[in-house]
Amino acid sequence: MDIRGVVFDVDDTLYDMAQPFLGAYRELCGERYDLPVQELFLAFRRHSDDRFVDSQTGKMTMEELYIYRVRMMLRDYDIDVTDEEALAFQRLYMDLQYRICLSPVMQDLLDALHSRAAIGIITNGESRHQRNKLRSLNVSPWVPEEHIIVSGDLPFRKPDVRIFREMEHRLHLAPEHLIYVGDAFDLDMVGAQQAGWQSVWFNHRRRSIPENSDIRPNAEVHTEEELAAVLKEYLRK
């Protein structure tokens, strides 16, 4: 195995999405509701994923998506909120997303990879929003701008193989020399495997592989420490 490039997802991979979510929940809802916040976050992600494609193809505006995912996650617990309350949650959640930072473990991992392989990022989402998060994470010491692909700038998104081909072109590397790291099985693992890349599933939410999928990642990890160990081992081979 000759891995020469490591490409990362952003949300729930380079940083923990639960942290800004929990901050928004505690400030706006913590005194009103006593809910299992980890389960609430998973419901938020599930409802967001259910309609994400609609938001990217014009069937739903981003504001409608923001309202939908907050209202639906609370409706799971028989709680109704207004559109304005849902948008207030989104505004605070987004503000906290722009205060995120890389963990010390992730910074050390990027330092270790930087001298051994090209590093890239492929992320789905609206371009300005995703790039604001990347500025907060301060990835520029390890990832040059031309190695960052945001689906909002293109007519396709993960798991479409074309977004992986675009990264191959930018890195000047063939599929067999690339590995992708992401948390979303249907987007990240399926897309990478179909593109002929190696893949590492950063499954820190302990999700199950969909029953109808014959895709299997090359490795599955549950913590940043495990991720660092696996990637460093790949680069030794």
C-alpha positions in Angstrom: 0.0 0.0 0.0 1.4 3.4 -1.0 -0.7 6.2 0.5 0.5 9.6 -0.6 -2.6 11.7 0.3 -5.0 11.9 3.2 -8.3 13.7 2.7 -10.7 14.7 5.6 -14.3 15.5 6.0 -15.0 18.5 8.2 -18.2 18.2 10.3 -17.9 15.5 13.1 -14.4 14.6 11.7 -12.0 17.5 12.1 -14.1 18.8 15.0 -16.9 17.5 17.2 -20.2 18.9 16.0 -21.9 18.0 19.3 -20.0 20.8 21.2 -21.5 23.9 19.5 -24.9 22.0 19.4 -24.8 21.3 23.2 -23.8 24.9 23.8 -26.8 26.3 21.9 -29.1 23.8 23.6 -27.9 24.7 27.1 -28.3 28.4 26.6 -31.7 28.4 24.9 -33.4 25.2 26.1 -31.5 23.9 29.1 -33.7 25.6 31.7 -36.9 24.7 29.9 -36.5 21.1 29.0 -34.7 18.1 30.6 -33.9 16.0 27.5 -31.2 13.4 26.8 -28.9 15.8 24.9 -26.7 13.1 23.1 -29.9 11.5 21.7 -31.2 14.9 20.9 -28.1 15.7 18.9 -28.3 12.4 17.0 -32.0 13.3 16.1 -30.8 16.7 14.9 -28.3 15.1 12.6 -30.7 12.5 11.4 -33.4 15.1 10.4 -30.8 17.3 8.9 -29.4 14.5 6.8 -32.9 13.5 5.7 -33.4 16.8 3.9 -29.9 18.0 3.1 -30.1 17.0 -0.5 -33.3 19.0 -0.9 -31.6 22.1 0.5 -28.8 21.7 -2.0 -31.0 21.1 -5.0 -33.4 24.0 -4.4 -36.4 22.0 -3.2 -35.9 23.6 0.2 -34.2 26.8 1.3 -31.5 26.7 3.9 -33.7 28.6 6.3 -36.4 26.0 5.8 -33.9 23.3 6.5 -32.8 25.0 9.7 -36.4 25.3 10.9 -37.2 21.7 9.9 -34.4 20.0 11.7 -34.9 21.9 15.0 -38.7 21.4 15.0 -38.5 17.8 14.0 -35.8 16.8 16.6 -38.0 18.4 19.4 -41.2 16.9 18.0 -39.6 13.6 18.7 -40.0 14.5 22.4 -43.5 16.0 21.9 -42.3 19.6 22.0 -43.4 22.2 19.5 -41.5 25.4 18.8 -42.2 28.3 16.5 -40.2 29.1 13.4 -38.5 32.0 15.1 -37.5 29.9 18.1 -36.0 27.3 15.7 -34.1 30.1 13.8 -32.8 31.5 17.1 -31.4 28.1 17.9 -29.8 28.0 14.5 -28.2 31.5 14.9 -26.6 30.6 18.2 -25.5 27.2 16.9 -23.9 28.8 13.9 -22.2 31.4 16.0 -20.7 28.7 18.2 -19.6 26.8 15.1 -17.4 29.8 14.2 -15.6 29.4 17.6 -14.6 25.8 17.1 -10.9 24.8 17.2 -8.9 21.7 16.4 -8.2 19.5 19.4 -4.5 19.0 20.5 -4.8 15.4 19.2 -5.9 16.5 15.8 -3.3 19.2 15.6 -0.6 16.7 16.4 -2.0 14.3 13.8 -1.9 16.9 11.1 1.6 17.8 12.1 2.6 14.2 11.7 0.9 13.8 8.3 2.1 17.0 6.9 5.7 15.8 6.2 4.6 12.5 4.8 1.6 13.1 2.6 -0.6 15.7 0.9 -3.5 16.7 3.0 -6.9 17.7 1.6 -10.5 18.4 2.6 -13.8 17.5 0.9 -16.9 18.7 2.6 -20.5 19.0 1.6 -22.4 22.2 2.4 -22.8 25.9 1.5 -19.5 27.4 0.6 -19.3 30.4 2.9 -20.5 28.5 5.9 -18.1 25.7 5.5 -15.1 28.0 4.8 -15.9 30.1 7.9 -15.7 26.9 10.0 -12.4 26.0 8.3 -11.1 29.5 9.1 -12.1 29.0 12.8 -10.3 25.6 12.7 -7.2 27.3 11.2 -6.3 24.5 8.9 -4.2 26.6 6.6 -0.8 25.5 8.1 -1.5 22.0 6.9 -4.1 22.4 4.0 -3.5 24.8 1.2 -6.6 26.5 -0.2 -6.4 24.6 -3.5 -6.7 21.3 -1.6 -10.1 22.3 -0.1 -13.2 21.3 -1.9 -16.7 22.5 -0.8 -19.6 21.0 -2.6 -21.4 24.3 -2.6 -18.9 25.5 -5.2 -19.6 22.6 -7.5 -22.6 21.0 -9.2 -22.1 17.7 -7.3 -21.5 16.6 -3.8 -20.5 13.5 -1.8 -21.0 10.6 -2.4 -20.8 11.5 -6.1 -17.5 10.1 -7.4 -16.9 13.3 -9.3 -16.0 15.2 -6.2 -13.3 12.6 -5.4 -12.0 12.8 -9.0 -11.7 16.6 -8.6 -9.5 16.1 -5.5 -7.4 13.5 -7.4 -6.8 16.2 -10.1 -5.9 18.8 -7.5 -3.5 16.5 -5.6 -2.1 14.9 -8.8 -2.6 11.5 -7.2 -4.3 8.3 -8.4 -7.1 6.7 -6.4 -4.9 3.9 -5.1 -2.7 6.5 -3.4 -5.5 8.2 -1.5 -7.4 7.6 1.8 -10.5 9.4 2.9 -11.5 10.0 6.6 -15.1 10.8 7.4 -18.0 10.1 9.9 -21.0 9.7 7.5 -21.2 6.2 6.2 -23.5 6.9 3.2 -21.6 10.0 2.1 -18.0 9.4 3.1 -17.4 5.6 3.1 -19.7 4.9 0.1 -18.2 7.8 -2.0 -14.6 7.0 -1.2 -15.0 3.3 -1.9 -16.8 3.8 -5.1 -14.0 6.2 -6.2 -11.4 3.4 -5.5 -9.9 5.1 -2.5 -9.0 3.6 0.9 -11.3 4.7 3.6 -11.3 5.2 7.4 -14.7 5.5 9.1 -14.4 7.8 12.1 -17.4 6.3 13.8 -17.3 8.1 17.1 -21.2 8.1 17.3 -21.1 4.3 17.2 -23.5 4.0 14.3 -24.2 0.7 12.5 -23.4 -0.1 8.9 -26.7 0.1 6.9 -28.1 -3.5 6.5 -28.5 -3.1 2.7 -24.9 -1.9 2.1 -22.1 -4.1 0.8 -19.5 -1.3 1.4 -17.0 -1.9 4.1 -14.4 0.7 5.1 -10.8 -0.3 5.3 -10.7 0.7 9.0 -13.2 1.9 11.6 -12.1 4.0 14.6 -14.0 5.6 17.5 -11.6 8.2 19.0 -9.1 10.7 17.7 -6.3 8.7 19.3 -7.4 5.6 17.3 -7.6 7.6 14.1 -4.1 9.0 14.6 -2.7 5.5 15.2 -4.4 4.0 12.1 -3.4 6.8 9.8 0.2 6.8 11.0 0.3 3.0 10.4 -1.1 3.4 6.9 1.8 5.9 6.0 4.4 3.4 7.3 3.3 0.7 4.9 
